[in-house]
Amino acid sequence: MWRLSASLLLCCLGLISGCTTSSIGSAVGAVSGVASSAATANPVVGYAVGVTMQAATDATIKYVFREWTNEQQNLMAHLAGELPIGETQSWQITRVIPLGNEQGQLQVVREIINPLVVCREILFTVEDKEQTMPYLAAICKRGEEWKWASTEPSVQRWSGLH
């Protein structure tokens, strides 16, 4: 009887934890925790499995979104690197899964040349069904490629700007 009560308590705690983390990770953690607890008749094992599954799911989702952002930034940096200053060009990212598809316009505002690196300041928009949001960013030439230089989690370290 206490095992059933402990399993129900763990299930409720797993569902409540969804209020502070991603709901997908919480759901996966709760379901796998309850299933493991029931299969092993040990609520501690169920809790450990649930927490582990939630953490793994959340980390995977964050990784995918970082990679998608990096892909979008690389596309925009490539387009802006070839664009003459002052001209505008459309950009669009379309994914196999229709999640995170975005589009807009980008324009090179100015070029910043210094002894270390050549950079460009770009103005771009992200068009939504309801509104268009403008953003300002920087791209810099690294070797033969233009790379996103604005500080964001998806940008890799510049390794001494070479």
N, C-alpha and C positions, 0 to 999 in steps of 0.2 A: 504493500500500500504506500509506503514512504517513497518507493521508487517512482510510482506514478505521480505523486505529488511533486517530487523533485523535478521530474520531466516537464510537468505543466508549468512549474515555476521558471525553469530554464527557457521554455518556449515563450512565456510572457516577457521575460527579460530580453530575449532576443528580439521580440517584436517592438518593445519599447526602445531598444537601442537604435532602431531605425529612425527615430526622431533626430538623432545627432549625426548620422552617417548616411551614406547613399542607401536608398531603399532597396536597390537590387542586391547589394552586398549583404544587407541585413536579412533580406528574405532568404537568400541562399544560405547564410549562416544559420538562421533559425530552422529551416527545413532540414538541413544536413545534421544539425545538432540534435534535433528531436529524433530523427531517424537513427542516428548513431546511438543515442541514449536508449532508444527502444530495442535496438538490435543487440547491444552489449549488456543491457540491464544495468548500466553504470552511468549515472548522470554526470559524473566528472568527465568521462570520456566524451559524452555528448556535448558538454560545454566546450571542451578543448577543440573538438572537431568543428563545432559551430563558429567559434572565434577565429580559428584558422581559416575556414572557408570564407568567412566575411572579409578578413584581411586580404586574402588572396584575390577575391573577386574585386574588392575596391582598388587594389594595386593594379590589377589588369585593366580595369576601366580607365584609371588615370593614365596608364601607359598608352593606351589606344588614343585617348584624347590628346595627349602630348604629341604623339606621332602625327596625328591629323593636323594639329596646329603647325607643326614643323613643316609638313608637306605644303600646307597653304602658304606659309611664309616663304618657303623656297620658290614656289611658283610666282608669287608676287614680286620677290626680289629679282628673279630672272627677267620678268616682263619689264620691270622698272629700270633694270640695268641696260636694257636695249632701247629704251624710250628716250627721245630727245627732251631736253629740259623744257617744261611748259606744256607739252602735249599730254593728252588724256587717252587712256586705253581701258577697255573693259577687262575684267578678270572674272573667272568663274571656277569653282571647284565642285565637281560632281563625284560622288562616291557610289560604290556598288550598293551599300546600304543607304537608303535615302534619309540619312541623319547627318547633319553637319554640312549639307550642301549650301554653299554661300556664293554670292556674286556681288559685284560692285564696279566702281571706277577707281583708277589710280592715276596719279599725276606726279611727275618729278618736279618738286618745287625749286630745289637748288642743288648745286654740287659743292661739296666741301673737299678741297684738296689740301693736304698737308704732307710733310715729309714721310710720315709713317704709312698712310693709307688714303685711298680715295673713297669718299662716302657721298651719299646722296640722301637728301631729305625728301620723303614722299608723303603725299596726302592721299589717303584712300578712303573709300566708303564701303560700308557693308549694308547692302540693301535687304530689308526685311519686308514682309507683306504690308506692315503697318507704318514703318518708318525707315529712313536712311540715316545711318550714324557715320559721321566723319571721324577719321583718326589721323594722327601724324606719327610717322615712324622714320627710322634711319636704316639704310642698307649700306654695306661697305664691300668693296671689291677685295676678295681673298683669292689670290692667285688669278685664275681666269674667271672665277665665278663671283657673282654678287650674292651676298649672304645677309640675312636679317641681322641687324645690329642692335636693335632696341632690346633692352633687358626684359626678358620674359623667361619663364621656366623651360620653354622648349628650345631656347637658343643654346647651342653648344658653346663651351668656352673657346675663346679666340686663340689660345696658345701663343701669346706674344704678338699677335697681329701679323703673322707672316703667311 
